[in-house]
Amino acid sequence: AQAPPGGSTDGCGPTMAPSDAVGRNEAATLGVSVNTDTSKDPADGVDRLLGCVRADAKDQTTCRTAVVALERFFSERLCRGDLRVAPTTPATTRFGEQYKAFIRRLCAILADEIVADEDAGDARARRSRASDGASDAAAAAVSPRTQVLALRAVMELARSEQPGKFNNEMYERALRAMVTGGAFSPEMLGALTGRYLSCHDVRHYTYAAVGRMADEFRRDSGAAAAAGDKRRRDDSRDDAEGDQDIARNLYDVLVGCPPDFTDYAGSGACASSAPATQSATKMKKSAVSADADDDAGEDFEAMLGLMKSADGV
């Protein structure tokens, strides 16, 4: 399929439309179409929606609309088992590549990472680009509301991949993007602690992931110090500030884990919500003002109802 000029591949084969090429109304229409219109191949529409899933999208509502539509699209296919088996046709191969690209882009939003044609870089690469280049620094920061929605999408997909089994590797990848990125917002921490860390399986994987990340950072710091890396000593101030931010983020996640396993309280799995707990640094931050973006398109069911009524269905 021929895509608009200037699109990015993102490893998906077909060229995706740049985010600015799709407006919020068109994104809503595409979201309904790929999920309900069985008369046409949805792959091209998925490519166009993927182009909207960016941390630096000028219209964050368009980005959120695309996230909702794509989460529904891939969750349905995961639950049917379409993406759990080896691809046998070009169409299933393409859907599998699009799904991988969607996960990459969700993690990039959690990390406030600008995505081009490749996967999101690690934390040190992000900090290096932010300090060396003005282009990334000039880009608009991701909306906390968009990050919360991206986290919800990751958790739903992790739950849908295998019946009765949570994809802890996907969750750890998302958690790593959150704590090592440059935008670990109070809203995102609140969503993690309030919605998910009360579940015993998520909390178990959280403890394991935080332990692995702490070990990695400790080994990296120890190896650099033992080697007497002069360049690292020259840049130690910036590195130390970044490492301290990551350490605080990891601490916030651990403190946010409730001491009791509420899913064994007899009220159903994950029925209780734990209050979001933050470190002293985040508690001192001023409250983030409400995002002024329009909420249109964020609730897929409402979006679908509006589209059906507009069509006279």
Residue pairs with C-beta under 8 A, 6 or more apart in sequence:
1 14
1 43
1 44
1 47
3 14
3 15
3 16
3 17
3 44
3 47
3 48
4 15
4 17
4 18
4 21
6 18
6 21
7 15
7 16
7 17
7 18
7 21
7 51
8 15
8 16
8 18
8 51
8 115
8 116
8 117
9 15
9 16
9 117
10 16
10 50
10 101
10 104
10 105
10 115
10 117
10 118
11 97
11 100
11 101
11 104
11 117
11 118
11 119
12 47
12 50
12 94
12 97
12 98
12 101
13 94
13 97
14 43
14 44
14 47
14 94
15 47
16 47
16 48
16 50
16 51
17 47
17 48
17 51
18 51
19 51
19 52
19 53
19 54
19 57
19 58
19 59
19 62
19 63
20 58
21 48
21 51
22 30
22 48
22 49
22 51
22 52
22 62
22 66
23 59
23 62
24 59
24 61
24 62
24 65
24 294
24 296
24 297
27 49
27 52
27 62
27 65
27 66
27 69
27 297
28 65
28 296
28 297
28 303
28 306
28 307
29 307
30 45
30 48
30 49
30 66
30 69
31 49
31 65
31 66
31 68
31 69
31 70
31 72
31 297
31 300
31 303
32 69
32 303
32 304
32 307
33 40
33 42
33 45
34 42
34 45
34 46
34 49
34 69
34 73
35 42
35 69
35 72
35 73
35 76
35 300
35 304
36 304
41 91
42 73
43 91
43 94
43 95
43 98
46 70
46 73
46 95
46 98
47 98
49 66
49 69
49 70
50 66
50 70
50 98
50 101
50 102
50 105
52 62
52 63
52 65
52 66
53 63
53 66
53 67
53 70
53 102
53 105
53 106
53 109
54 63
54 105
54 108
54 109
54 114
54 115
55 108
55 109
55 111
55 112
55 113
55 114
55 115
55 141
55 142
55 146
56 114
56 139
56 140
56 142
57 63
57 140
58 140
59 293
60 142
60 143
60 145
60 146
60 291
60 293
61 293
61 294
61 295
61 296
61 297
61 298
62 297
63 109
63 146
64 145
64 146
64 149
64 293
64 297
64 298
65 296
65 297
65 298
65 303
67 106
67 109
67 146
67 149
67 150
67 153
68 149
68 153
68 297
68 298
68 299
68 300
68 303
69 300
70 102
70 153
71 152
71 153
71 156
71 157
72 300
74 83
74 99
74 102
74 157
74 160
75 156
75 157
75 160
77 83
77 95
77 99
78 84
78 157
78 160
78 161
79 160
79 163
82 92
82 95
83 92
83 95
83 96
83 99
83 161
84 161
84 162
87 93
87 95
87 96
103 154
103 157
103 170
103 173
104 115
104 119
104 120
105 115
106 150
106 153
106 154
106 174
107 113
107 120
107 154
107 173
107 174
107 177
108 114
108 115
108 120
108 177
109 142
109 146
109 147
109 150
110 147
110 150
110 151
110 154
110 174
110 177
110 178
110 181
110 188
111 120
111 123
111 126
111 177
111 178
111 180
111 181
111 182
111 183
112 141
112 142
112 147
112 181
112 182
112 183
113 120
113 121
113 126
113 177
113 181
114 136
114 139
120 126
120 177
121 129
122 180
123 180
123 181
123 242
123 246
124 239
124 242
126 180
126 181
126 182
127 182
127 238
127 242
129 136
130 136
130 137
130 182
131 238
141 183
142 183
143 291
143 293
144 183
144 185
144 186
144 187
144 188
144 288
144 291
145 187
145 291
145 293
147 183
147 185
147 187
147 188
148 187
148 188
148 191
149 298
151 174
151 178
151 188
151 191
151 192
152 191
152 195
154 170
154 171
154 174
155 171
155 174
155 195
155 196
157 167
157 170
158 166
158 167
158 168
158 170
158 171
158 174
159 166
159 167
161 167
161 170
166 201
166 202
166 205
168 205
168 208
168 209
171 202
171 205
171 209
172 205
172 208
172 209
172 212
175 206
175 209
175 210
175 253
176 209
176 213
178 184
178 188
178 192
178 249
179 213
179 246
179 249
179 250
179 253
180 213
180 246
180 249
184 245
184 249
184 252
185 288
186 276
186 278
186 282
186 285
186 288
187 288
189 252
189 253
189 256
189 276
189 278
189 282
190 276
192 253
192 256
192 276
193 253
193 256
193 257
193 258
193 274
193 275
193 276
193 277
194 273
194 274
194 275
194 276
195 270
195 273
196 202
196 270
197 203
197 206
197 253
197 256
197 257
197 258
197 274
198 258
198 262
198 263
198 270
198 272
198 273
198 274
199 263
199 269
199 270
200 261
200 263
200 264
203 257
203 258
203 261
206 253
206 254
206 257
207 254
207 257
210 250
210 253
210 254
213 246
213 250
214 247
214 250
217 243
217 246
217 247
221 243
224 232
232 239
248 279
248 281
248 282
251 279
252 277
252 278
252 279
252 282
255 277
255 278
255 279
256 274
256 276
256 277
256 278
257 274
258 272
258 274
262 270
262 271
262 272
262 274
263 269
263 270
263 271
265 271
265 272
296 303
297 303
